Amino acid sequence: MKKALILASILSVVLLFIFSCELESDSGNSSRGVDALKLTETDITGWTEDEGGGTYNSETLFDFINGGAPKYINNGLIEGFIQYMSKSDRKATIMVMDFGTESNAIAMYNDMSNRNSSPEKAGNYNLNTAQLDVSPSSGVDAYAHFKQFYIELNLTDFPDKSEAPNVAASIIEVFEAKINQLK
């Protein structure tokens, strides 16, 4: 009886330890990584997730991005996801990527920034952290980086295009908060 009680106690301690630990990925980040960053309908009010999208890595990115994949891979992409959302007629294509290090995420951000001929501020962020490309006719493209993560948004079909920059900045703020909550 005493052995069974000791064994049960040891097993309880081991199980508590296991369930309190967080698995680490090869890149040293939380195993919940990019999946933990996917938006839910409560993250951005009124927006719902559309079908499609998915998770990718440097080997499967070509399934989601045809011609542009090399620029992400060359900058150190580890994994990411693409998510489609909508609100009425408005559409959002959201890509969040883990580049493993902050310097790789910044390199990717700078690569995209250099392609943006007239960058504009995204909300209260400085242009070194987040920016908008307002050239799309019915929305905006937005780029941001936080820690080892790079975020890319494409917002389209806004009846009032002037609404799109504020929505992009709001989505970027949500991702910044989610990233800061990762362990």
C-alpha positions in Angstrom: 0.0 0.0 0.0 2.8 2.4 0.9 4.6 1.7 -2.4 1.4 2.4 -4.3 1.0 5.7 -2.5 4.6 6.7 -3.2 4.3 5.6 -6.9 1.0 7.6 -7.2 2.7 10.7 -5.7 5.7 10.5 -8.0 3.4 10.0 -11.0 1.3 13.0 -10.0 4.4 15.2 -9.7 5.7 14.0 -13.1 2.3 14.6 -14.8 2.1 18.1 -13.2 5.6 18.9 -14.5 4.8 17.6 -18.0 1.6 19.6 -18.3 3.2 22.8 -17.0 6.0 22.7 -19.5 5.7 24.2 -23.0 7.2 22.3 -25.9 9.9 24.2 -27.9 10.2 24.1 -31.6 13.5 23.7 -33.4 13.8 27.5 -33.7 13.5 27.9 -29.9 10.0 29.4 -30.2 6.8 28.2 -28.7 5.4 25.1 -30.4 2.2 27.1 -30.5 4.0 29.6 -32.7 2.3 30.8 -35.8 -0.9 28.7 -35.0 -1.4 30.7 -31.8 -1.4 33.9 -33.9 -4.3 33.0 -36.2 -7.1 35.5 -35.8 -10.4 34.5 -34.4 -13.7 36.3 -34.9 -13.3 37.8 -31.4 -9.9 39.4 -32.3 -11.3 41.7 -35.0 -15.0 42.4 -34.5 -17.3 41.7 -37.4 -14.7 39.8 -39.4 -15.2 36.1 -40.1 -12.7 33.5 -41.4 -13.2 32.4 -45.0 -12.3 29.0 -46.4 -8.8 28.3 -47.7 -5.6 29.4 -46.3 -3.3 27.1 -44.3 0.1 26.7 -42.7 3.3 26.4 -44.7 7.1 26.3 -44.4 9.9 27.1 -46.8 9.3 23.8 -48.7 5.5 24.2 -49.1 5.3 28.0 -49.5 5.1 27.6 -53.3 1.7 26.1 -52.8 0.5 29.4 -51.5 2.7 32.0 -53.2 3.5 31.2 -56.8 6.2 33.6 -58.1 7.1 35.5 -54.9 8.2 32.6 -52.6 12.0 32.9 -53.1 12.1 36.3 -51.4 10.6 34.9 -48.2 12.8 31.8 -48.3 15.9 33.8 -49.0 15.2 35.9 -45.9 15.0 32.8 -43.6 11.3 31.8 -43.5 10.7 28.9 -41.1 6.9 28.7 -41.0 3.9 30.8 -41.5 0.2 30.8 -42.3 -2.2 32.5 -44.7 -5.6 33.3 -43.5 -8.6 34.8 -45.5 -11.2 36.9 -43.7 -14.1 39.0 -44.7 -16.6 41.6 -43.4 -19.5 42.2 -45.7 -17.8 42.7 -49.1 -14.4 43.7 -47.5 -11.7 41.1 -47.8 -8.4 40.5 -46.0 -5.6 38.2 -46.9 -3.3 37.8 -43.9 0.1 36.2 -43.8 2.1 35.8 -40.6 5.5 34.3 -40.8 8.2 33.2 -38.3 11.6 34.0 -39.5 13.4 32.5 -36.5 15.2 35.7 -35.5 14.3 39.3 -35.3 17.1 40.2 -37.8 15.6 37.9 -40.4 12.1 39.4 -39.8 13.6 42.9 -40.2 15.4 41.8 -43.4 12.1 40.6 -44.8 10.3 43.8 -43.7 13.0 45.9 -45.3 12.8 43.9 -48.5 9.1 44.6 -48.8 9.6 48.2 -47.6 12.0 48.8 -50.5 9.3 47.7 -52.9 6.8 50.2 -51.5 7.3 53.4 -53.5 5.4 55.7 -51.1 5.2 54.1 -47.6 2.7 55.6 -45.2 2.4 55.2 -41.4 0.3 52.4 -40.1 -1.5 53.9 -37.1 1.0 55.0 -34.4 3.8 52.8 -35.6 7.0 54.3 -37.0 7.9 53.4 -40.6 10.7 51.0 -39.3 8.1 48.8 -37.7 4.9 49.0 -39.8 3.8 50.7 -43.0 1.1 50.9 -45.5 1.1 50.8 -49.2 -2.0 52.7 -50.3 -1.6 52.1 -54.0 -4.2 49.3 -54.3 -7.4 50.9 -55.7 -9.9 49.6 -53.2 -7.8 49.0 -50.1 -4.3 48.8 -48.7 -1.3 46.5 -48.3 0.4 46.6 -44.9 3.7 45.2 -43.6 4.9 44.9 -40.0 7.4 43.0 -37.9 7.6 42.2 -34.2 10.3 40.0 -32.7 11.0 37.2 -35.2 7.6 37.5 -36.9 6.7 39.3 -40.1 3.1 40.2 -41.0 1.7 41.0 -44.4 -1.9 42.2 -45.0 -3.8 42.8 -48.2 -7.1 44.5 -47.7 -9.4 44.8 -50.7 -13.0 45.7 -51.7 -13.5 48.5 -49.3 -16.4 50.7 -50.5 -14.7 53.6 -48.7 -11.0 53.2 -49.2 -10.3 55.7 -46.4 -11.4 53.0 -43.9 -8.8 50.5 -45.0 -5.7 52.1 -43.3 -7.4 52.2 -39.9 -8.5 48.5 -40.3 -4.9 47.6 -41.3 -3.5 49.4 -38.2 -6.0 47.7 -35.9 -5.1 44.2 -37.3 -1.4 45.0 -36.8 -2.1 46.0 -33.2 -3.9 42.7 -32.6 -0.9 40.8 -33.9 1.6 42.8 -31.8 -0.4 41.9 -28.7 -0.7 38.2 -29.6 3.1 38.1 -30.3 3.9 39.7 -27.0 1.8 37.0 -25.3 3.8 34.1 -26.7 6.2 32.5 -24.4 
